[in-house]
């Protein structure tokens, strides 16, 4: 079962917010809760104190300008010293806000990346999603980049929202108390408007916020589409770099240039779409930025001219009006950033939703699921194993087999009969189908694919991977290299580099075999693991492996027919209309009775 990832919506989808915060809020509830709440509380205290300092500066403005208006030199001098103290306090609390905010952002992102990587890697989900073709584009960028682009703005939004609420409550009081009411003559009478400065600030802020939502509601979708195009361009450039040799050998630069040009042209168009929407929003933000500082002066002018306000009160009201307006217009000022954040949140939740969907496949499969279970006797057993693809089409039908401990078995068959699917099912990576696979309990199992993986680091680390803590003498490592035909690398065990790029395909496969000679697992499953070697080299290497791992069970897929002599038995997949059939053919008389199919 899968659900297709949501396409970037024209507006904001509440489900994206719900899904993201359901994931990201775990930082405040798990083992990291004490640190998370401490940083959150520290930041909140700093923000409240900062608003208090702003209120003190607002009060200072009134007294200072009243002193100037009254030529009160003593009060002016006193106000200067008070102001210096406020500057020091503002600087100190600013440092506190920066430290608590940025530390919170770093720690929250650290936890979120760790959580995503754990979910992505556990249960081979990173592989299963690609296998099922449900993996969102560029999951690595979603984990590395979008977590930052989603979490950092959220912290900033929380800061802005908290500051806005506290500031609004604080400075609305100033507007109400200091501004008082406005008497407007109407005909023979008059109308009294209580708290007119408060009403004006709220009305203006609500109108501007509503206009911003109306004008900018298409921006989040445009930003999401642009980010997808950015990720696609990065992926194509990375793919080109990783396949540079192949492209250069076949002179594919012209086609690559055309493909990249098309991708970048699409990116440019999406960028221009964002630019146009930014232009629409800028009409409002720039116009409001010019008008807001003047509006409170215009509102206070009648009462100042009539002598009801002093210059200090006008200044105080203008500052308070601006603070309230900033608080109310917080959405207006942050709409672009919210759109950017929303797009990254959407990309992260698409990844987590795909992980959840692939877990459903792993649990149930398409027709009940292939069950991989431990076998106490050390044998590998296939019981009623039917392997299907994700649509339910049967690839291998009702396979039965028993492979005894230490037995060497070759799996063969025509192309497309499901040999690789059988290997994936043995590895527990293919859930679609039904039946069971029993693998030796407690034994070390090694799967060696055609494309040998070599981690970045030392040659020693590549030989020991993934058992990096295995204590092995250098002499053993060098001997394994010699037996695998890589003796010339024996003096480079501590050399660090990209061995996956330094070595040829054949050398990488030889190194993967040398890894087996070092680690000596109980069960080895080879899937085209020597396909890059010539026939003579493959035969010698396989003979070495079979001789060294005489007590280990070996299942070989994709070997040349000439290597049958190294195996005890052959499992042959034969094509049929309703799925390939698995049959056993004895290659050595002593194991003929072991055929389980």
C-alpha positions, 0 to 999 in steps of 0.5 A: 500500500502506498500513497503518492506524495502530495504535489506542492499546493497553491496554499498551505496544507494543514496536514503538512504542519501536523505531520512535521510537528508530530515528528519534530516535537519529539525533541521536547518529549524524549531523552532530550526533553530536559535540554530542550525545555531548558533552552526554550525557557531560557529563550522565552525569559530573554524575549520577555526581558527584551520587551521590558527593555523596549517598554523602558526605552519607550517611557524614556522617549516621553520623558526625554522629549518632554524635558527638551520641550521644557528646556529641563537640563537636569532631566536631560542629563539624567536621561542620558545616563539612564539611556546608557544603562538601557543600551548595556542591558539591551546588548546583554539581553541580545547576547542571551537571545542569540546564544539561546536561539542558535543553540536551540536551533542547532540542537533541535536540528541535530536531534531531527537529523538523527531521528530521520537518519535512524528511520531512513537506515533502519530496516533497509528503508533507504533501499526499500523505497528505491526498490518500490519506487516510492522514494521521494526525490533526493532524500539526502538533501531533505535530511541535510538541507531541508531540516535546517530550512524547516527548523531554523525559521520555526525558532525565529517564528516562535521568537517573533510570535512571542515577542509580538504577543508580549509587545502587543499586550504591553504597548496596547496599554500605552496607546490606551492610557496615553492616547486616551479618546478622540472627540470628533465633532459631528454637526451640532454634537460630537462623537467620542472614540475611546482608545482610538489609537488602539483601534487604528493600530488593530484595524490597520494591522488586520487589513494589511495581514488580510491583503498579504494572505490574499496577494501571497497565497500562491507563494508557498506552492511556487517556493516548493516547486522551485526547491524541487527544481533546485534539488533536481539540478543538484542531483543531476550534477552529482550524478554526472560527477560520479559517472564522469569517466563513463560520460567522457569515454562515450563522449556524452558531454553534448547530451549531458549539456542539453539535459542540464540546460533543460533542467536549469531552464525549468529551474529559472522559470520556477524562480521567475514565478517566485520573483513575480509573487515576491513583487506582488508582496513587495507592493504591500510591504514597502508601502506599509513600511513607509506609511506606518511611521507617519500614521501615528503622527497624523493620528496624534497631530490634532490633540498635539495642536490642541495642547492635549498632548506634549511632544514627549507623549506624541513620541511615546505614542508613535513608538508604541503604535509602531510596536503594536503594528509590528506585532499585528503585522508579524504575518505580513513581514514573515510571509515569504519566510513562512512560505520557504519554511513550509516548502522544506517542511513539506519535503521532510514530511514527504520523506517520512510519509514514504518511510511509513508507507514502505513499512506497511509493505514490509509488514504485510507485503502485497499478498501476505508478505514473505516471512524471514525467520531464524532456523535453529539447525543452521540450514537455509530453507524455502517453504512455499515461497512465492515472490511477486512484484509490487503489483502482485504479478508472480515472479517465482511460484511456490519455491521449495528448497533446503540448503544444508550447512556448508553446502555450496549451491549455484542459482541459475536461470534465464534472464528475467526469471527472478534470480536477483529477486530471490537474493533480495528475498533471502536478504529480507529486502523483498516483502512482496509475495508469501511463504517463508525463508529460514536462515541460520540463527545466530550465524554471520551472514554476508551478502555480496552484490555485483557492485561492491560497496567500499566505504570512504576511509582506509583500505583496512576499514574497507576490508573489515567493513561492516565489522570495523571492531574486528581484531585482525592482524595486518598479516591476515589482511595482507594474506587475504589481499594476496589470495584475492589477487590484490597483493600489490595493495598490501602495503597500503592498508592505512592509506585513506581515500575514495577506494570506490573511485581508485579501484576498477570494477574488477578490483572492487569485486576482488576486494569484496571477496578478500573481505569474506576471506578475512571475516569468514561468515557462516553464510555467503550469498553472492549476486554477480559478485565476480561478473567484472572478472575474466573467466580465468580470474573468476574461476581462480578467485571462486576456487580460492573462496570455496577452499577457504570457506569450506565450512560455510554455506555458499549460495552463488547467483550469476556465475558462469556455467563453467564454475558448476564444478565448485558447487555441490548442487544447482537450483535452476529457475525455469520460466513459466506463465504463472511464475518461474519454477525452482528445481534442484539439480545435483552436481555431486553425488554426495549431496543428491539426497539433499535436494529439497525441491 
